[in-house]
């Protein structure tokens, strides 16, 4: 499978979003004030983007499912439909989002950092979009 510009674009966008989340969340754990509000806005924005991308991926997968056998594990977790390098990269970024969000919310409970636990929707949506656009699934019989 040869990478395409949109294939790499999805990965780069995921890297950018994850980097923004980490760069905003780490200082927000250590400091109070506007930095926490900004981190919450970034987290909320990534969550909203993730919701839109998740639904976009699902609609593309519905179109493809008429011709191909697409499972949820393949679509959103790239099981069997992506190269190892793509799968590793996108799932590692998703794991970073989960860990950073969980640790930040655990260290600073009852603060605006709790919004960060919604950020993994961003990574999950982009995994799904990659699977829906570039994943290789077996053809349906008939």
PyMOL commands that set and color helices and strands:
alter all, ss='L'
color gray80, all
select helices_A, chain A and resi 5-30+34-64+72-77+84-107+112-118+120-134
alter helices_A, ss='H'
color red, helices_A
deselect
rebuild
show_as cartoon
